Amino acid sequence: MITLRHKVQDHIRALEGDAVVKALEQARGNKAEAARLLGIDYKTYRTKLKTLRERVETTVDE
């Protein structure tokens, strides 16, 4: 059963993923600059990027 909470979490993950990718594009691949653009710590940015990559890999494998 998909709850409203799950739908909201999925939507937030998608928006966050888009922001992570767009920031990296704007920063021309520079992760530290991408983190600055988003106003988050570099380590937090790396964690979000890793999570995004894992989700993409999981989706591709299915």
Beta strands, then each sheet from edge to edge (+ up, - down):
end
